[in-house]
Amino acid sequence: MIINESKNKRIVIKIGSSSLTSRLGDISRHKLERLVDEVVKLKDDGHEVLLVSSGAVAAGYRRLGCLNRPTSLAEKQAAASIGQGLLMESYSERFISHGYTASQILITRSDFSDRDRYHNARNTINVLLDRGIIPIVNENDTVTVERLKFGDNDTLSAKVAGLVDADQLIILSDIDGLYTDDPRKNPDAKLLTKVSEITPEIEESAGEPGSAVGTGGMRSKIDAVKIAMASGISSFLGNATSPNIILKAVIGKARGTYFVPGKNEFNLDTKRQWIAFHSGPEGEIVVSNKAKQSIDELKSLYPTGIRYVSGHFKKGSVVRIKDLDGNEVGLGVSNYSSKQLIKIKGISRDELADVGPEEAINNKDLVCHTRLAVPIH
């Protein structure tokens, strides 16, 4: 298939466990090679491609001696330590046969929550993509503790897409796309081919995991798409078994669901993505109703609008912003420490002349919940 695209794209492709493994739980070389061959065609056409690949646990648990996919954390991590090598070996061999080099990137949530490591990961991946390498990303299941997990590779793929400023996120699964209801239970369920807004009805229709070897269900895919849409990235959800699914998805001709973000000022830039989806808030600020309205209008937060400060944090820390009723308004990077904010809360801008910046949180360092309608943290 020839891809007639006027603009070369940076594409993140998430490949689920069920898209790579056989019924026995081992890696299906046929499935893997078919998907790799499609990626190669994208590379030949000049596109940059990054894979977020599941399959390490599924590939390794039988070699560990387990008859079924393990449920304990220790066994999952042990299986991943075996399977990750098998998975990368299979990918590398196939890409090398086509003249391309693949690289392995194992990542944890803490790599994203630390801003320096976040930028280091971004810079490393950009170097690889610029030099024609195909990065293959997976969560470092062998060492990640439960509280620091991304949860599933759907979420990871959306966050990686934002990290590298991708043009498109393609999520491959064992279902054709997003339906109005579960098609396995309701024969009248209809496939949604284009979605520009994730409505409460869509979220309600999201079902449970549909695969014995995967961890993510439709709900995790919806959450991933919401992150991508908030970052201004187009997404596609389709069935990995469909012929030329990746190639067709890139040119908008695949069977599945296309998610198109709105072209507006509320799409998150890289800095706001980090604040919204990766940072670890270290304190809380409660603001007045007037200040809340200003934040809803994407304006800066000034000390005069702050009523209460809780937690211990330094200047430059990310804090949660709440209204007087305890509802979370957003997140932002504080220009002051908690001790400083306690001293200056409620005072006017004129009184800050000899203290520091006018803004407690600049609007460029602010993420507003109500404007994004997307789950953060």
C-alpha positions as CSV (number, residue, x, y, z in Angstrom):
1,M,0.0,0.0,0.0
2,I,1.3,3.4,-1.0
3,I,0.7,6.2,1.6
4,N,0.1,9.5,-0.2
5,E,0.6,11.9,2.7
6,S,1.7,15.5,2.0
7,K,3.1,15.8,5.5
8,N,5.2,13.3,7.2
9,K,3.9,12.5,10.7
10,R,5.3,11.6,14.1
11,I,3.2,8.6,15.0
12,V,2.9,6.7,18.3
13,I,1.4,3.2,18.0
14,K,0.2,1.3,21.0
15,I,0.2,-2.5,20.5
16,G,-1.7,-4.5,23.1
17,S,-0.8,-7.9,24.4
18,S,-3.6,-9.6,22.6
19,S,-2.3,-8.1,19.3
20,L,1.1,-9.9,19.8
21,T,0.4,-13.2,21.5
22,S,-1.0,-16.6,20.5
23,R,-3.8,-18.4,22.3
24,L,-1.1,-20.2,24.4
25,G,0.2,-16.8,25.6
26,D,3.5,-16.9,23.7
27,I,4.6,-14.3,21.2
28,S,3.0,-14.9,17.8
29,R,5.8,-14.3,15.3
30,H,3.2,-14.0,12.6
31,K,1.3,-11.2,14.4
32,L,4.4,-9.4,15.3
33,E,6.0,-9.6,11.9
34,R,2.9,-8.4,10.2
35,L,2.6,-5.3,12.4
36,V,6.4,-4.6,12.1
37,D,6.1,-4.8,8.3
38,E,3.4,-2.1,8.3
39,V,5.6,0.1,10.5
40,V,8.4,-0.4,8.0
41,K,6.2,0.9,5.2
42,L,5.5,4.0,7.3
43,K,9.3,4.5,7.8
44,D,10.0,4.0,4.1
45,D,7.5,6.7,3.4
46,G,9.3,9.1,5.7
47,H,7.2,9.0,8.9
48,E,8.7,8.9,12.4
49,V,7.3,6.0,14.4
50,L,7.4,5.1,18.1
51,L,5.9,1.9,19.5
52,V,4.4,1.5,23.0
53,S,4.3,-2.3,23.2
54,S,2.7,-4.5,25.7
55,G,3.4,-8.3,25.8
56,A,6.4,-8.7,28.2
57,V,4.4,-10.5,30.9
58,A,2.3,-12.4,28.4
59,A,5.5,-13.5,26.5
60,G,7.3,-14.6,29.7
61,Y,4.9,-16.2,32.1
62,R,4.9,-19.7,30.5
63,R,8.7,-19.7,30.5
64,L,8.4,-18.9,34.2
65,G,6.4,-22.1,34.6
66,C,3.0,-20.6,35.0
67,L,0.1,-22.2,33.3
68,N,-2.0,-19.0,33.4
69,R,-1.2,-15.3,33.5
70,P,0.1,-14.6,37.0
71,T,-1.8,-12.4,39.4
72,S,0.7,-11.7,42.1
73,L,3.0,-8.7,41.6
74,A,6.2,-10.7,42.1
75,E,5.3,-13.3,39.5
76,K,4.2,-10.6,37.0
77,Q,7.6,-8.9,37.4
78,A,9.5,-12.1,37.1
79,A,7.6,-13.0,33.9
80,A,8.2,-9.5,32.6
81,S,12.0,-9.9,33.2
82,I,11.9,-13.0,30.9
83,G,9.4,-11.7,28.4
84,Q,10.9,-8.3,27.8
85,G,14.0,-9.8,26.3
86,L,12.1,-12.2,24.1
87,L,9.9,-9.4,22.9
88,M,12.7,-7.0,22.0
89,E,14.7,-9.8,20.3
90,S,11.7,-10.5,18.1
91,Y,11.2,-6.8,17.3
92,S,14.9,-6.2,16.7
93,E,15.4,-9.1,14.4
94,R,12.4,-8.2,12.2
95,F,13.3,-4.5,12.0
96,I,17.0,-5.2,11.2
97,S,15.9,-7.5,8.3
98,H,14.3,-4.4,6.8
99,G,17.4,-2.2,7.5
100,Y,16.0,-0.4,10.5
101,T,17.2,-0.3,14.1
102,A,14.9,-0.5,17.1
103,S,15.8,0.7,20.6
104,Q,14.3,-0.3,24.0
105,I,13.0,2.3,26.5
106,L,11.8,1.0,29.8
107,I,10.0,3.7,31.8
108,T,8.3,4.2,35.1
109,R,5.8,6.8,36.3
110,S,8.5,8.4,38.5
111,D,10.5,9.1,35.3
112,F,7.6,11.3,34.2
113,S,6.9,12.9,37.6
114,D,10.4,14.3,37.9
115,R,10.6,17.2,35.6
116,D,14.4,16.8,34.8
117,R,13.9,13.1,34.0
118,Y,10.8,14.0,32.0
119,H,12.9,16.3,29.8
120,N,15.7,13.9,29.6
121,A,13.3,11.2,28.3
122,R,11.9,13.7,25.8
123,N,15.4,14.6,24.5
124,T,16.6,11.0,24.3
125,I,13.5,9.9,22.3
126,N,13.8,13.0,20.0
127,V,17.4,12.1,19.2
128,L,16.4,8.5,18.4
129,L,13.5,9.6,16.1
130,D,15.7,12.3,14.4
131,R,18.2,9.6,13.5
132,G,15.7,7.1,12.1
133,I,15.6,4.7,15.1
134,I,12.3,3.1,16.1
135,P,12.0,3.5,19.9
136,I,10.0,0.7,21.6
137,V,8.6,1.8,24.9
138,N,7.2,-0.3,27.7
139,E,6.6,0.2,31.4
140,N,9.5,-1.2,33.5
141,D,7.3,-3.9,35.0
142,T,10.2,-5.7,36.5
143,V,10.9,-3.0,39.1
144,T,7.8,-0.8,39.2
145,V,5.8,-0.9,42.4
146,E,2.0,-0.8,42.2
147,R,1.5,2.8,43.4
148,L,4.0,4.1,40.8
149,K,2.5,2.2,37.8
150,F,0.9,4.0,34.9
151,G,-1.8,1.3,35.2
152,D,-1.8,0.2,31.6
153,N,-0.1,0.9,28.3
154,D,-3.0,2.8,26.9
155,T,-2.4,5.5,29.4
156,L,1.4,5.3,28.9
157,S,1.0,5.6,25.1
158,A,-1.1,8.8,25.4
159,K,1.4,10.3,27.8
160,V,4.3,9.4,25.5
161,A,2.5,10.9,22.5
162,G,2.3,14.1,24.4
163,L,5.9,13.9,25.5
164,V,7.1,13.7,21.9
165,D,4.6,16.1,20.4
166,A,3.1,13.3,18.2
167,D,0.8,14.1,15.3
168,Q,-1.2,10.9,15.8
169,L,-1.8,8.1,18.4
170,I,-2.9,4.8,17.1
171,I,-4.2,2.3,19.7
172,L,-4.5,-1.3,18.4
173,S,-6.6,-3.8,20.3
174,D,-8.8,-6.8,19.7
175,I,-12.0,-4.7,19.1
176,D,-12.9,-2.7,16.0
177,G,-13.3,0.6,17.8
178,L,-15.7,2.4,20.1
179,Y,-19.3,1.2,20.0
180,T,-22.5,2.7,21.4
181,D,-22.6,-0.4,23.5
182,D,-20.7,-3.7,24.1
183,P,-21.0,-5.4,20.7
184,R,-20.3,-8.8,22.3
185,K,-23.5,-8.4,24.3
186,N,-25.6,-6.2,22.2
187,P,-25.9,-7.1,18.4
188,D,-27.5,-3.7,17.8
189,A,-24.4,-1.8,19.0
190,K,-23.1,0.6,16.4
191,L,-19.5,1.5,15.6
192,L,-18.7,5.2,16.1
193,T,-16.4,6.2,13.3
194,K,-15.6,9.8,14.4
195,V,-15.7,11.3,17.9
196,S,-14.8,15.0,18.7
197,E,-16.0,15.0,22.3
198,I,-15.9,12.3,25.0
199,T,-19.4,12.6,26.5
200,P,-20.7,11.0,29.8
201,E,-22.6,8.6,27.6
202,I,-19.5,7.4,25.9
203,E,-17.7,6.9,29.2
204,E,-20.7,5.1,30.6
205,S,-20.6,2.6,27.7
206,A,-17.0,1.7,28.3
207,G,-16.8,-1.9,29.3
208,E,-14.4,-4.2,31.2
209,P,-11.2,-5.7,29.9
210,G,-12.0,-8.0,26.9
211,S,-8.8,-10.1,26.7
212,A,-7.3,-12.8,28.9
213,V,-3.8,-11.5,28.3
214,G,-4.3,-7.7,28.4
215,T,-4.7,-5.3,31.3
216,G,-6.6,-2.5,29.7
217,G,-10.3,-2.4,28.8
218,M,-12.3,0.2,26.8
219,R,-12.4,2.6,29.8
220,S,-8.6,2.8,29.9
221,K,-8.6,3.5,26.1
222,I,-11.1,6.3,26.6
223,D,-9.0,7.8,29.4
224,A,-6.0,7.6,27.1
225,V,-7.8,9.3,24.3
226,K,-8.9,12.1,26.6
227,I,-5.3,12.8,27.5
228,A,-4.3,12.8,23.8
229,M,-7.2,15.1,22.9
230,A,-6.3,17.5,25.7
231,S,-2.8,17.6,24.2
232,G,-4.2,18.4,20.7
233,I,-3.3,14.9,19.3
234,S,-5.6,13.0,17.0
235,S,-6.2,9.4,17.9
236,F,-7.4,6.2,16.3
237,L,-8.7,3.0,17.9
238,G,-9.0,-0.2,15.8
239,N,-8.5,-3.9,15.5
240,A,-4.9,-5.1,15.1
241,T,-6.0,-8.1,13.0
242,S,-7.5,-5.9,10.3
243,P,-5.3,-6.0,7.1
244,N,-3.1,-2.9,6.8
245,I,-4.7,-1.4,9.8
246,I,-1.8,0.9,10.7
247,L,-1.3,2.1,7.1
248,K,-5.0,2.8,6.6
249,A,-5.3,4.5,10.0
250,V,-2.6,7.1,9.0
251,I,-4.5,8.1,5.9
252,G,-7.9,8.0,7.5
253,K,-9.3,5.0,5.7
254,A,-9.3,2.3,8.4
255,R,-12.3,0.7,10.0
256,G,-12.3,2.0,13.6
257,T,-12.9,5.1,15.6
258,Y,-11.1,8.4,14.9
259,F,-10.9,10.9,17.8
260,V,-10.4,14.4,16.7
261,P,-9.4,17.1,19.2
262,G,-11.0,20.5,19.1
263,K,-8.8,23.2,17.6
264,N,-8.8,25.7,20.5
265,E,-6.7,27.5,23.0
266,F,-7.1,24.9,25.7
267,N,-5.0,22.2,24.2
268,L,-2.1,21.6,26.5
269,D,1.5,22.6,25.6
270,T,4.3,20.4,26.8
271,K,4.7,22.2,30.1
272,R,1.0,22.0,31.0
273,Q,1.0,18.4,30.0
274,W,3.6,17.7,32.6
275,I,1.7,19.7,35.2
276,A,-1.6,18.0,34.5
277,F,-0.6,14.4,33.9
278,H,2.8,13.7,35.4
279,S,3.8,16.0,38.3
280,G,3.3,15.1,41.9
281,P,1.3,17.9,43.7
282,E,3.0,18.7,47.1
283,G,0.4,21.0,48.7
284,E,-3.0,22.7,48.4
285,I,-4.2,26.2,48.0
286,V,-7.8,27.2,48.7
287,V,-9.0,30.3,46.7
288,S,-11.8,32.7,46.9
289,N,-14.8,32.6,44.5
290,K,-13.5,35.5,42.6
291,A,-10.1,33.9,42.2
292,K,-11.8,30.7,41.1
293,Q,-13.6,32.5,38.4
294,S,-10.3,34.1,37.2
295,I,-8.7,30.6,37.0
296,D,-11.7,29.3,35.0
297,E,-10.9,32.2,32.6
298,L,-7.3,31.0,32.4
299,K,-6.0,34.0,34.3
300,S,-3.2,34.1,36.8
301,L,-3.7,33.5,40.5
302,Y,-2.7,36.4,42.8
303,P,-2.0,36.2,46.6
304,T,-5.0,38.4,47.2
305,G,-7.3,35.5,46.1
306,I,-5.7,32.9,48.4
307,R,-7.6,32.0,51.6
308,Y,-5.8,28.9,52.9
309,V,-2.5,27.1,52.3
310,S,-1.8,23.5,53.4
311,G,1.2,21.2,53.1
312,H,4.9,22.0,53.0
313,F,6.3,22.8,49.6
314,K,9.1,24.8,48.0
315,K,9.0,27.5,45.4
316,G,8.5,25.9,42.0
317,S,6.4,23.0,43.4
318,V,3.1,21.9,41.8
319,V,0.1,22.4,44.1
320,R,-3.6,21.6,43.9
321,I,-6.0,24.5,43.8
322,K,-9.4,24.1,45.4
323,D,-12.4,26.4,45.9
324,L,-14.1,27.2,49.2
325,D,-16.3,24.1,48.9
326,G,-13.3,21.8,48.6
327,N,-13.7,21.1,44.8
328,E,-10.5,20.9,42.9
329,V,-10.2,23.7,40.4
330,G,-6.8,22.9,38.9
331,L,-3.1,22.5,39.3
332,G,-0.3,25.1,39.1
333,V,3.4,25.8,39.8
334,S,3.7,28.0,42.8
335,N,6.0,31.1,42.6
336,Y,6.3,30.9,46.4
337,S,7.0,28.3,49.1
338,S,4.2,27.3,51.5
339,K,5.7,29.4,54.3
340,Q,5.8,32.5,52.0
341,L,2.3,32.0,50.8
342,I,1.0,31.8,54.3
343,K,2.5,35.2,55.0
344,I,1.3,36.9,51.9
345,K,-2.1,35.3,51.3
346,G,-4.8,37.9,50.9
347,I,-2.6,40.9,50.4
348,S,-2.8,43.2,47.3
349,R,-0.3,43.4,44.4
350,D,1.0,46.7,45.6
351,E,2.1,45.2,48.9
352,L,4.1,42.6,47.0
353,A,6.5,45.1,45.4
354,D,9.4,44.2,47.7
355,V,8.5,40.5,48.2
356,G,8.5,38.8,44.8
357,P,6.4,38.1,41.7
358,E,2.9,39.6,41.5
359,E,1.4,36.2,40.7
360,A,1.3,33.3,43.1
361,I,0.8,31.1,40.0
362,N,1.3,32.4,36.5
363,N,-1.4,31.4,34.0
364,K,1.3,29.8,31.8
365,D,2.0,27.4,34.7
366,L,-1.7,26.7,35.4
367,V,-4.0,23.9,34.3
368,C,-7.7,24.4,34.8
369,H,-10.0,21.3,35.4
370,T,-13.2,22.8,34.1
371,R,-11.8,24.0,30.8
372,L,-10.1,20.7,30.0
373,A,-12.8,18.2,31.2
374,V,-10.1,15.6,31.4
375,P,-8.9,13.6,34.4
376,I,-5.6,14.8,35.7
377,H,-3.5,12.8,38.2
